[in-house]
């Protein structure tokens, strides 16, 4: 498919959908993450990819950027005080399972796996995003 060069774009509505969030409570946080993440993705993706007029490739890059923002949003939420605390009833304590606080949802690793073939410097980019270039947690 042919179209215009790849423009990295992330919609707040799509991020909220991926995170299972509704309402406007987190709109500012999500929009700030979009503003921080989209330029980083643009810098990591190769110039050849960004110059491509392939609409499917543009959709893939935008999906990965959306997943990255959603993954970072989820990670930030889980780092908030009290969110991952346990509950004690009598002698029973229930705690959420231990998770990688950098990428608890796995969405950032999934985004990196999608982008890997299109990155300028795959090994450096993987380290910058907090995952190994192979898409695994650090």
C-alpha positions in Angstrom: 0.0 0.0 0.0 1.3 3.4 -0.9 0.5 6.7 0.9 2.4 9.5 2.6 5.6 9.2 4.6 5.3 7.7 8.1 4.1 10.2 10.6 4.3 8.8 14.2 1.0 9.5 15.8 -0.6 8.2 19.0 -4.2 8.8 20.0 -5.1 9.3 23.7 -8.3 7.4 23.0 -6.4 4.4 21.7 -4.1 4.4 24.7 -7.0 4.5 27.1 -8.7 1.7 25.2 -5.5 -0.5 25.5 -5.3 0.3 29.2 -9.0 -0.3 29.9 -9.4 3.3 31.1 -12.5 5.4 30.5 -13.4 9.0 31.5 -11.1 12.0 31.6 -9.2 11.4 34.9 -5.9 10.4 33.2 -6.1 12.5 30.0 -3.4 14.9 31.0 -1.1 12.1 32.1 -1.6 10.2 28.9 -1.2 13.3 26.7 2.0 14.1 28.5 3.3 10.5 27.9 2.4 10.8 24.3 4.3 14.1 24.0 7.4 12.5 25.6 7.2 9.1 23.8 6.4 10.0 20.2 9.6 12.0 19.6 11.7 9.2 21.2 10.1 6.6 18.8 10.6 9.0 15.9 14.3 9.2 16.8 14.7 5.5 17.2 13.0 4.4 13.9 15.3 4.5 10.9 15.1 7.3 8.4 14.3 4.8 5.7 11.2 3.6 7.6 10.0 7.2 8.3 10.5 8.0 4.6 8.5 5.0 3.5 5.1 5.5 2.0 3.8 2.1 3.0 0.6 2.6 4.9 0.9 -0.8 6.6 4.3 0.1 7.9 3.0 3.4 9.2 0.2 1.6 11.0 2.7 -0.8 12.6 4.9 2.0 13.8 1.9 3.8 15.2 0.6 0.7 16.9 4.0 0.1 18.5 4.1 3.8 19.7 0.6 3.4 21.1 1.6 0.2 22.9 4.7 1.9 24.3 2.7 4.8 25.8 0.0 2.4 27.2 2.8 0.2 28.7 4.4 3.3 30.3 1.0 4.5 31.6 0.4 1.1 33.3 3.9 1.1 34.8 3.4 4.6 36.2 0.1 3.6 37.7 1.6 0.5 39.4 4.4 2.7 40.9 1.9 5.0 42.7 1.9 4.5 46.5 -0.7 2.0 47.6 -1.6 0.6 44.2 0.4 -2.6 44.7 0.0 -3.0 48.4 -1.3 -6.2 49.9 -4.4 -6.8 52.0 -4.3 -8.6 55.3 -7.3 -10.4 56.8 -6.5 -12.2 60.0 -3.4 -14.2 59.3 -3.9 -14.2 55.5 -2.0 -11.6 53.4 -2.9 -11.2 49.7 -0.4 -9.3 47.5 -0.3 -8.7 43.8 2.2 -11.0 42.1 5.7 -9.6 41.8 6.1 -7.7 38.5 8.7 -6.0 36.5 7.9 -2.4 37.4 9.5 -1.1 34.2 7.2 -3.1 32.0 4.5 -4.9 34.1 2.1 -5.3 31.2 4.6 -6.4 28.6 3.3 -3.8 26.2 6.7 -2.0 26.0 8.5 -5.2 25.1 5.7 -6.0 22.6 6.2 -2.5 21.0 10.0 -3.0 20.9 9.5 -6.4 19.2 7.3 -4.8 16.6 9.8 -1.9 16.0 13.0 -4.0 16.1 13.3 -4.5 12.3 12.9 -0.8 11.7 15.2 0.7 14.3 18.3 2.8 13.5 20.4 1.0 16.1 18.5 -2.0 17.5 20.9 -2.8 20.4 21.2 0.8 21.6 17.4 1.4 21.1 16.5 -1.6 23.2 18.7 -0.4 26.1 17.2 3.0 25.8 13.6 1.6 26.1 14.5 -0.5 29.1 14.2 -3.9 27.3 16.7 -6.0 25.5 16.7 -5.8 21.7 15.2 -9.3 21.7 12.1 -7.9 23.4 12.7 -9.5 26.8 12.7 -7.7 30.2 16.0 -6.6 31.6 
